[in-house]
Amino acid sequence: YLRKIIVQGRSSKTTNVGDIMTEE
């Protein structure tokens, strides 16, 4: 999951979604 956040971390909107997925 961390890798997805780093790859999509460029998008602010994606970062928000990635944060929620990481918690799960």
Backbone torsions as a table, in degrees:
resi	resn	phi	psi	omega
1	TYR	NA	-37.7	-179.1
2	LEU	-59.8	-40.6	-178.0
3	ARG	-60.8	-42.5	-179.0
4	LYS	-62.0	-38.6	-178.2
5	ILE	-66.4	-39.6	-178.5
6	ILE	-68.2	-42.4	-178.7
7	VAL	-68.4	-45.2	-179.9
8	GLN	-93.0	3.7	-179.5
9	GLY	-62.5	-18.6	-179.1
10	ARG	-63.1	-31.4	-178.5
11	SER	-91.4	127.4	-179.7
12	SER	-61.8	-41.5	-178.6
13	LYS	-64.3	-40.7	-178.9
14	THR	-65.4	-37.1	-178.5
15	THR	-59.4	-41.6	179.9
16	ASN	-61.4	-46.5	-179.3
17	VAL	-65.1	-41.2	-179.8
18	GLY	-62.3	-38.5	179.9
19	ASP	-60.6	-43.2	-178.7
20	ILE	-66.2	-41.6	-179.0
21	MET	-64.6	-36.4	-179.3
22	THR	-63.9	-40.5	-180.0
23	GLU	-61.5	-39.9	-179.3
24	GLU	-66.7	NA	NA
